[in-house]
Amino acid sequence: MKKLYLPQVTQSSATSLPYPDNYFDAVFTDPPYYDNVPYSYLSDFFYVWLKRSIGDLYPELFSTPLTPKSKEIVAYSNQEGGFEAGKKFFENMLKKSFQEIYRVLKPEGIATIVYTHKSTSGWETLINSLLDSGLVPTASWPIDTEMKSRLRAQESAALASSIYFVCRKMKRQEIGWYNKVKDEIKKHIYQKLERLWQEGVSGAGFFIAGIGSAIEIFGKYEKVMDYEGNIIRADKLLEFIREIVTDYAVRQILHNGIAGELSPLTRFYLLWRWTYGEAKVEFDEARKLAQSTGIDLAKEWNKGFIIKDKEFIKVLGPHERDLAELEDSNELIDVLHYVLLLWKEGNGEKMKKVLSDSGFGAKDTFYRVAQAVSETLSIESKEKKLLDGFLSGKERLITEIKKQRRLFE
């Protein structure tokens, strides 16, 4: 007769698990996502009703008027110090939780950690906590876990993917020298990005997957140092990753060949549409994306197509801009927006003149950027409809512009 093993469910703090050392073969955890969700406050709604209905059956679980919040591992603070205090609390407590996982795992045991966050600060915290725990990340994969039609995703840059980190309790190499580690990361990350691209991973999820791939290399070492003796932490690593992924993504979006011909502003616009679509994004995240393309966002916002709205940055499409402000610009994206508005008005002659005078009308680069932007947008997008309409007459337009230019040569 087979012996049945019933699961045991216990409630305890993730920073102090009631199990001996080297106890589990595997641990699976989905920790709180930094400051994404006020979990305990949302739980209060259900807590009060559960307390009324089953509180007498589990008095130890319903001993407080509302859910306990002082030990909740999130990056918003219930105490003095505000957000910075909450951020520090989150990092310290997350590190303790990961150290507990390390303690209760058997040697060579496996831990799977699920995480996602759209902000660099959230990822810095996760990476630092994970590396300080002793766990060694050996693999990472993005998995779509969120409904794209959910309310949270409407008009926001909310992520649809989570990263699943596979970690081992194993010995790490002592020191990695940053220059060599960067070369190792670059070689590894290009291979991973190639596979992810082929599998259809795109947008913000592509950047997040790049982070996971780099941690597989970075996490092999107890510490990573530069030749001056400085310890390299997550912020430096993320800056390097973003540069690699940005360069790779732009080349792939444009199907290679012309990425080097684009100005920083055009690269930024194209990458923004691919990463965030038409959503608004928090300023700090937008600044870091801009930095990776060579743009200083502090100097560019509220100029041209980059608009700051409170703590958010929005990138305007052609239908949100004025013809007058575009007339004298030689920037590719501005000329494209100008042409699209003229096409919308049916002003074909003026459109051909702008294309001819700017020199973009006969350049393949111009039309490839237009096509690439269109491919990043949803079918309902007003900008996509303008782009597709304009591009439908591309061949005839190029022929006419070339004829005009030959007449005046």
Buried (B, 14 or more C-beta within 10 A) or exposed (E): EEEEEEEEEEEEEBBEBEEEEEEBEEBEEEBBBBBBEBBBBEBEEEBBEBBEEEBEEEEEEBEEEEBEBEEBBBBBBBEEEEEEBBBBBBBBBBBBBBBBBBBBBEEEBBBBBBBBBBBBBBBBBBBBBBBBBBBBBBBBBBEEBBEEEEEEBEEBBBBBBBBBBBBBBBEBEEEBEBEEBBEBBBEBBBEBBEEBBEEEBBBBBBBBBBBBBBBBBBBBBBBBBEEEEEEBBBEBBBEBBBBBBBBBBBBBBBEEEBBEBBBEBBBBBBBBBBBBBBBBBBBEBBBBBBBBBEBEBEEBBEEBBBBBEEEBBBBBBBBBBEBEBBEEBEBBBBBBBBBBBBBBEEBEEBBBBBBBEBEBBBBEBBBBBBBBBBBBBEEEBBBBBBBBEBBEEEEEBBEBBEEBEEEEE
